[in-house]
Amino acid sequence: MSYQNPLILVPTGFSPQSLSAVDQAVSFAKHTKGKVMLLTVTEPTSIWSGFLEKDEENQLIRQKIEEKLRSLAAQYEGQGVEIVTRIEEGTPYEMIKTVADEEDADMIIMGTNGAPKGMRKRFIGSNAMRVVSSTQRPVVTIKGAEHNIGIKNIILPLDLTKETKQKVGHAVTLAKLYGSTVHAVSVIDTNDDFVVKHLKANMRQVHDFIEKEGVKVMSDFIKRIGDESFASALIHYGIEKEGDLFVIMTQEETKVSEFFVGSLAQKIIYHSPIPVLSIRPKQLTHTVSGGGLGV
């Protein structure tokens, strides 16, 4: 994505989480001279409604939403950020993707209520997860309503056994914009000295690359406690380091669907109280050379 004059799409249903997403989007737009688009998606009314009643109901709903969007945008007047609004009808996650494509949005920032409950909801997935799964654009998901404005600490989980390197570049670029510290972290799940030595050498490459870019970086290895999951270990680390943003990479899985979000990424998105930037793998300008180095 472009971090120069980006268009930031913010879906909002006026929940506390989505309003927090607006705050973060405006802050990001200030740092990047970007533009914010507020999008509200209304779901179609029942097909059993009378046509006249349906038209009147839709018009009334749209008027109220327009008023709320104007009021929301007005709260940020004088902050030097252009904010535009848009209302669409349809299935939320599908319409969010459609609008992002039509407007060529550089980033989507949206709230999430966390992991969906119940068998049907687990199968369907939350709107936020469906958006992450269906779009090629970077998506920031925000759980909860209270978050720091700005990014002082970026949490960068690394799988040092894989070849993907892209999110290091995103973390470096964001750190330069905000003056952030990058906390590169990997979970060690082996006692094999040879493997551990290899992982530490790869971590050193990442550390040195980020440092040479003029960004403050801390690197750590952590271990799971008992039956703790990888996601829980990383989330606890992020909280301990007072993280403001996780930067994670999702995975491609063409045999199952157009795009698949790995189980570790899902758990972090669903359960992290820290906002999460999810990036779809593709070639970026910033890469880290060296075999066996993964992100």
SENU-679525 format. One line per field, with one value per residue (C-alpha): residue in one letter; x, y, z; residue number from 1. Coordinates in Angstrom, 1 decimal, padded with zeros to 4 digits, always signed. Layout:
// SENU-679525
residu = (A / ...)
c1 = (X / ...)
c2 = (Y / ...)
c3 = (Z / ...)
num = (NUM / ...)
//
This chain:
// SENU-679525
residu = (M / S / Y / Q / N / P / L / I / L / V / P / T / G / F / S / P / Q / S / L / S / A / V / D / Q / A / V / S / F / A / K / H / T / K / G / K / V / M / L / L / T / V / T / E / P / T / S / I / W / S / G / F / L / E / K / D / E / E / N / Q / L / I / R / Q / K / I / E / E / K / L / R / S / L / A / A / Q / Y / E / G / Q / G / V / E / I / V / T / R / I / E / E / G / T / P / Y / E / M / I / K / T / V / A / D / E / E / D / A / D / M / I / I / M / G / T / N / G / A / P / K / G / M / R / K / R / F / I / G / S / N / A / M / R / V / V / S / S / T / Q / R / P / V / V / T / I / K / G / A / E / H / N / I / G / I / K / N / I / I / L / P / L / D / L / T / K / E / T / K / Q / K / V / G / H / A / V / T / L / A / K / L / Y / G / S / T / V / H / A / V / S / V / I / D / T / N / D / D / F / V / V / K / H / L / K / A / N / M / R / Q / V / H / D / F / I / E / K / E / G / V / K / V / M / S / D / F / I / K / R / I / G / D / E / S / F / A / S / A / L / I / H / Y / G / I / E / K / E / G / D / L / F / V / I / M / T / Q / E / E / T / K / V / S / E / F / F / V / G / S / L / A / Q / K / I / I / Y / H / S / P / I / P / V / L / S / I / R / P / K / Q / L / T / H / T / V / S / G / G / G / L / G / V)
c1 = (+000.0 / +000.9 / +001.7 / +001.8 / -001.6 / -003.6 / -007.3 / -008.4 / -011.8 / -013.5 / -016.7 / -018.8 / -022.0 / -021.4 / -020.4 / -017.7 / -015.3 / -016.0 / -015.8 / -012.4 / -011.4 / -012.4 / -010.1 / -007.2 / -007.9 / -007.9 / -004.6 / -003.1 / -004.3 / -002.6 / +000.7 / +000.4 / -001.6 / -004.4 / -008.1 / -010.7 / -013.9 / -016.6 / -018.8 / -022.0 / -023.6 / -027.3 / -028.7 / -031.7 / -035.1 / -037.4 / -038.8 / -042.2 / -042.5 / -044.9 / -043.1 / -044.3 / -043.5 / -040.1 / -039.2 / -040.3 / -038.4 / -035.3 / -035.5 / -035.9 / -033.0 / -030.8 / -031.6 / -030.8 / -027.5 / -026.5 / -027.1 / -025.0 / -022.2 / -022.2 / -022.2 / -019.3 / -017.3 / -017.9 / -016.2 / -012.9 / -013.2 / -010.1 / -007.7 / -006.5 / -008.0 / -010.5 / -013.4 / -016.0 / -019.0 / -020.8 / -023.8 / -024.5 / -027.0 / -026.0 / -024.1 / -021.6 / -018.4 / -019.1 / -020.0 / -016.9 / -014.7 / -016.7 / -016.3 / -012.7 / -012.1 / -014.2 / -012.5 / -009.1 / -008.7 / -005.1 / -006.1 / -009.3 / -009.5 / -012.5 / -013.7 / -014.4 / -016.3 / -013.9 / -014.5 / -018.1 / -020.0 / -022.3 / -021.9 / -023.6 / -021.5 / -018.3 / -019.0 / -019.9 / -017.3 / -017.3 / -017.6 / -014.0 / -012.6 / -014.5 / -013.1 / -009.5 / -010.1 / -011.5 / -009.5 / -006.0 / -005.8 / -004.1 / -006.8 / -006.4 / -008.9 / -009.6 / -011.2 / -012.5 / -013.2 / -010.2 / -006.8 / -003.9 / -003.9 / -000.6 / +001.8 / +004.7 / +005.3 / +004.9 / +004.7 / +006.2 / +005.7 / +008.1 / +008.1 / +011.8 / +011.5 / +009.6 / +010.5 / +007.9 / +009.6 / +007.0 / +005.7 / +009.1 / +008.8 / +005.4 / +006.6 / +009.7 / +007.6 / +005.1 / +007.8 / +009.4 / +006.0 / +005.3 / +008.8 / +007.9 / +009.9 / +009.6 / +009.5 / +010.5 / +009.4 / +009.4 / +008.1 / +010.7 / +009.0 / +012.1 / +015.1 / +017.2 / +020.4 / +021.1 / +017.6 / +017.7 / +021.1 / +019.8 / +016.7 / +018.7 / +021.0 / +017.9 / +016.5 / +019.8 / +019.4 / +016.0 / +017.2 / +020.2 / +018.0 / +015.5 / +018.3 / +020.0 / +016.8 / +017.1 / +014.3 / +014.7 / +014.2 / +014.1 / +014.2 / +013.0 / +012.4 / +009.6 / +008.4 / +004.8 / +003.8 / +002.2 / -000.6 / -000.6 / -001.2 / +001.2 / -001.4 / -001.8 / +001.9 / +002.3 / -000.7 / +000.7 / +004.0 / +002.3 / +000.5 / +003.7 / +005.5 / +002.5 / +002.0 / -000.1 / -000.2 / +000.4 / +001.7 / +000.9 / +000.9 / -002.0 / -001.7 / -002.8 / -004.8 / -006.1 / -007.5 / -010.0 / -010.9 / -009.6 / -007.8 / -007.3 / -006.4 / -004.2 / -005.3 / -002.6 / -003.6 / -007.3 / -006.6 / -004.6 / -007.2 / -010.1 / -008.5 / -005.9 / -006.9 / -004.2 / -005.1 / -003.9 / -002.6 / -003.2 / -001.2 / -001.8 / +001.5 / +002.9 / +006.2 / +007.2 / +010.1 / +011.5 / +012.9 / +015.5 / +018.0 / +019.3 / +018.1 / +015.8 / +014.6 / +010.9 / +008.2)
c2 = (+000.0 / +003.6 / +005.5 / +008.8 / +010.5 / +007.3 / +006.8 / +005.2 / +003.4 / +003.2 / +001.1 / +002.3 / +001.2 / +003.8 / +001.1 / +002.1 / -000.1 / +001.5 / +005.0 / +004.1 / +003.1 / +006.5 / +008.1 / +005.9 / +006.6 / +010.4 / +010.1 / +008.0 / +010.5 / +013.3 / +011.5 / +010.6 / +013.5 / +011.0 / +011.2 / +009.3 / +007.8 / +006.8 / +004.0 / +002.8 / -000.3 / -001.0 / -004.5 / -004.9 / -004.8 / -007.8 / -008.8 / -009.2 / -005.5 / -003.6 / -001.7 / +001.7 / +001.0 / -000.4 / +002.7 / +005.0 / +003.0 / +003.0 / +006.7 / +007.4 / +005.1 / +006.7 / +010.2 / +009.3 / +007.7 / +010.7 / +012.9 / +010.7 / +010.5 / +014.3 / +014.8 / +012.3 / +013.9 / +017.4 / +016.2 / +016.2 / +019.6 / +021.8 / +018.8 / +019.1 / +015.8 / +015.6 / +013.3 / +012.1 / +009.8 / +007.1 / +004.9 / +001.6 / -001.2 / -004.9 / -007.5 / -005.6 / -007.5 / -007.8 / -004.1 / -003.1 / -005.0 / -003.6 / +000.0 / -000.5 / -001.7 / +001.0 / +003.8 / +002.1 / +002.4 / +002.0 / +000.7 / -000.4 / +000.4 / -001.2 / -002.3 / -005.9 / -007.4 / -010.3 / -014.0 / -014.8 / -017.1 / -019.9 / -022.5 / -020.5 / -017.4 / -019.4 / -020.7 / -017.4 / -015.5 / -011.8 / -009.1 / -008.0 / -011.5 / -011.8 / -008.5 / -009.5 / -012.8 / -011.3 / -008.2 / -007.7 / -004.5 / -004.0 / -004.1 / -002.8 / -004.4 / -002.8 / -004.6 / -002.5 / +001.2 / +002.6 / +002.8 / +005.1 / +007.6 / +007.1 / +004.2 / +004.2 / +000.4 / -001.9 / -005.6 / -007.7 / -011.5 / -013.4 / -017.0 / -017.2 / -020.6 / -019.2 / -017.1 / -014.3 / -011.0 / -008.3 / -007.2 / -006.1 / -003.3 / -002.2 / -002.1 / +000.0 / +002.4 / +002.9 / +003.2 / +006.1 / +007.8 / +007.7 / +007.5 / +004.1 / +001.3 / -002.1 / -005.1 / -008.1 / -011.3 / -015.0 / -017.9 / -020.7 / -024.1 / -026.3 / -027.2 / -028.2 / -026.1 / -026.2 / -024.9 / -022.3 / -021.0 / -020.8 / -018.9 / -016.4 / -015.8 / -015.0 / -012.7 / -010.9 / -010.2 / -008.8 / -006.7 / -005.3 / -004.5 / -002.5 / -000.7 / +000.2 / +001.9 / +004.2 / +002.7 / +001.7 / -002.0 / -004.6 / -008.3 / -011.0 / -014.8 / -016.0 / -019.4 / -020.6 / -021.3 / -024.7 / -025.3 / -021.6 / -021.1 / -019.3 / -016.5 / -016.1 / -015.9 / -013.2 / -011.2 / -011.3 / -010.1 / -007.3 / -006.2 / -006.4 / -004.1 / -001.7 / -002.4 / -000.1 / -002.2 / -005.8 / -006.3 / -009.8 / -011.6 / -013.7 / -016.7 / -017.7 / -020.9 / -021.2 / -024.7 / -023.7 / -020.1 / -017.0 / -016.1 / -017.9 / -016.4 / -018.8 / -020.0 / -018.0 / -014.8 / -015.4 / -015.9 / -012.7 / -010.7 / -012.1 / -011.9 / -009.1 / -006.0 / -004.3 / -003.2 / -005.6 / -004.7 / -007.7 / -007.8 / -010.1 / -011.4 / -009.7 / -008.2 / -005.1 / -002.7 / -003.5 / -007.0 / -008.7 / -010.8 / -014.1 / -017.7 / -019.1 / -015.8 / -015.6 / -013.2)
c3 = (+000.0 / -000.3 / +002.9 / +000.9 / +000.8 / +001.4 / +001.2 / +004.4 / +004.4 / +007.8 / +008.0 / +010.9 / +012.5 / +015.3 / +017.8 / +020.3 / +018.4 / +015.1 / +016.6 / +018.0 / +014.4 / +013.2 / +015.8 / +014.7 / +011.0 / +011.5 / +013.4 / +010.6 / +008.0 / +009.9 / +009.7 / +006.0 / +004.6 / +003.9 / +003.3 / +005.4 / +004.0 / +006.5 / +005.2 / +006.7 / +005.2 / +005.8 / +005.3 / +003.1 / +004.8 / +004.8 / +001.4 / +003.0 / +003.7 / +001.5 / -001.3 / -000.1 / +003.5 / +002.5 / +000.5 / +003.3 / +005.9 / +003.8 / +003.1 / +006.8 / +007.8 / +005.2 / +006.4 / +010.0 / +008.9 / +006.8 / +009.8 / +012.1 / +009.6 / +009.1 / +012.9 / +013.2 / +010.5 / +012.1 / +015.3 / +013.4 / +011.8 / +012.1 / +012.3 / +008.7 / +007.5 / +004.7 / +005.7 / +003.2 / +003.8 / +001.9 / +002.5 / +000.8 / +001.2 / +001.2 / +003.1 / +005.2 / +004.5 / +000.8 / +000.4 / +002.4 / -000.1 / -003.1 / -001.9 / -001.1 / -004.6 / -006.3 / -004.3 / -004.5 / -000.8 / +000.5 / +003.9 / +005.8 / +009.5 / +011.3 / +014.7 / +015.7 / +018.6 / +018.8 / +018.2 / +017.1 / +019.3 / +018.3 / +015.6 / +012.9 / +013.7 / +013.9 / +010.4 / +008.9 / +010.8 / +011.9 / +009.4 / +010.3 / +009.6 / +006.4 / +005.2 / +006.2 / +004.3 / +001.1 / +000.4 / -000.8 / +001.1 / +004.5 / +007.2 / +010.8 / +013.2 / +016.5 / +019.5 / +022.3 / +022.5 / +024.4 / +022.6 / +022.6 / +019.6 / +017.8 / +017.6 / +020.1 / +020.1 / +017.2 / +017.9 / +015.1 / +015.5 / +013.4 / +012.2 / +011.5 / +009.7 / +006.8 / +003.7 / +003.8 / +004.7 / +003.7 / +007.0 / +008.2 / +005.6 / +006.8 / +010.4 / +009.4 / +007.4 / +010.2 / +012.8 / +010.7 / +010.4 / +014.2 / +015.7 / +017.0 / +018.6 / +016.8 / +019.1 / +017.0 / +018.7 / +018.0 / +020.0 / +020.6 / +020.8 / +020.7 / +022.9 / +019.9 / +020.2 / +016.5 / +015.6 / +018.4 / +017.2 / +013.6 / +014.7 / +016.7 / +013.7 / +011.6 / +014.3 / +014.3 / +010.6 / +011.1 / +014.1 / +012.1 / +009.0 / +011.1 / +013.0 / +009.7 / +008.6 / +011.5 / +013.6 / +017.3 / +017.6 / +020.4 / +019.7 / +022.0 / +022.1 / +024.3 / +025.3 / +025.9 / +029.5 / +030.0 / +027.5 / +026.4 / +022.7 / +020.4 / +020.0 / +023.8 / +024.3 / +021.7 / +023.0 / +026.6 / +025.2 / +023.3 / +026.5 / +028.5 / +026.0 / +025.9 / +022.3 / +020.1 / +017.0 / +016.0 / +012.4 / +011.1 / +007.8 / +006.6 / +004.3 / +000.8 / +000.4 / -003.2 / -002.8 / +000.0 / -000.9 / -002.6 / +000.5 / +003.8 / +007.2 / +009.2 / +012.6 / +014.4 / +012.6 / +013.4 / +017.1 / +017.3 / +015.4 / +017.5 / +021.0 / +020.9 / +022.9 / +020.8 / +017.2 / +014.5 / +011.0 / +008.7 / +005.5 / +002.5 / +001.2 / -001.9 / -003.1 / -001.2 / -001.5 / +001.9 / +002.1 / +004.3 / +002.5 / +003.6 / +003.3 / +005.9 / +007.2 / +007.6 / +008.9)
num = (1 / 2 / 3 / 4 / 5 / 6 / 7 / 8 / 9 / 10 / 11 / 12 / 13 / 14 / 15 / 16 / 17 / 18 / 19 / 20 / 21 / 22 / 23 / 24 / 25 / 26 / 27 / 28 / 29 / 30 / 31 / 32 / 33 / 34 / 35 / 36 / 37 / 38 / 39 / 40 / 41 / 42 / 43 / 44 / 45 / 46 / 47 / 48 / 49 / 50 / 51 / 52 / 53 / 54 / 55 / 56 / 57 / 58 / 59 / 60 / 61 / 62 / 63 / 64 / 65 / 66 / 67 / 68 / 69 / 70 / 71 / 72 / 73 / 74 / 75 / 76 / 77 / 78 / 79 / 80 / 81 / 82 / 83 / 84 / 85 / 86 / 87 / 88 / 89 / 90 / 91 / 92 / 93 / 94 / 95 / 96 / 97 / 98 / 99 / 100 / 101 / 102 / 103 / 104 / 105 / 106 / 107 / 108 / 109 / 110 / 111 / 112 / 113 / 114 / 115 / 116 / 117 / 118 / 119 / 120 / 121 / 122 / 123 / 124 / 125 / 126 / 127 / 128 / 129 / 130 / 131 / 132 / 133 / 134 / 135 / 136 / 137 / 138 / 139 / 140 / 141 / 142 / 143 / 144 / 145 / 146 / 147 / 148 / 149 / 150 / 151 / 152 / 153 / 154 / 155 / 156 / 157 / 158 / 159 / 160 / 161 / 162 / 163 / 164 / 165 / 166 / 167 / 168 / 169 / 170 / 171 / 172 / 173 / 174 / 175 / 176 / 177 / 178 / 179 / 180 / 181 / 182 / 183 / 184 / 185 / 186 / 187 / 188 / 189 / 190 / 191 / 192 / 193 / 194 / 195 / 196 / 197 / 198 / 199 / 200 / 201 / 202 / 203 / 204 / 205 / 206 / 207 / 208 / 209 / 210 / 211 / 212 / 213 / 214 / 215 / 216 / 217 / 218 / 219 / 220 / 221 / 222 / 223 / 224 / 225 / 226 / 227 / 228 / 229 / 230 / 231 / 232 / 233 / 234 / 235 / 236 / 237 / 238 / 239 / 240 / 241 / 242 / 243 / 244 / 245 / 246 / 247 / 248 / 249 / 250 / 251 / 252 / 253 / 254 / 255 / 256 / 257 / 258 / 259 / 260 / 261 / 262 / 263 / 264 / 265 / 266 / 267 / 268 / 269 / 270 / 271 / 272 / 273 / 274 / 275 / 276 / 277 / 278 / 279 / 280 / 281 / 282 / 283 / 284 / 285 / 286 / 287 / 288 / 289 / 290 / 291 / 292 / 293 / 294 / 295)
//
